[in-house]
Amino acid sequence: LWIQVHADVLGRPIHLTRDPETCSLGSAMAAAVNAGIYPSFDEAGGAMVAIDRVVGPDPRNRDVYDELFARYVRTYEQLEESG
């Protein structure tokens, strides 16, 4: 559910990797690029990252999140003015 909320709020798909240790994987990618094994992070990612599944945004939720964000902005502006 939480990943779906992220995708809905961002309006973008979330790509979930097969490897749950993404911090370690990122470190390994950085080491591989630095060692010259891969010329770029894009190439290292293509070779080292396996996508398990993609969670796409649900367009039915867009209006709800847009309204909630608008409320947040209005509240912030009001608090800033009264500050």
Residue pairs with C-beta under 8 A, 6 or more apart in sequence:
3 14
3 16
3 55
4 55
4 58
6 14
6 55
7 13
7 14
7 55
7 56
7 57
7 58
8 57
8 58
8 61
8 62
8 65
9 65
10 57
11 57
11 62
12 57
13 54
13 55
13 56
13 57
14 54
14 55
15 51
15 54
16 51
16 52
16 53
16 54
16 55
17 25
17 49
17 50
17 51
17 52
18 50
18 51
18 52
19 25
19 49
19 50
25 48
25 49
28 48
29 38
29 41
29 44
29 45
29 48
29 49
30 41
32 38
32 44
32 48
33 39
33 40
33 41
33 44
37 44
38 44
38 47
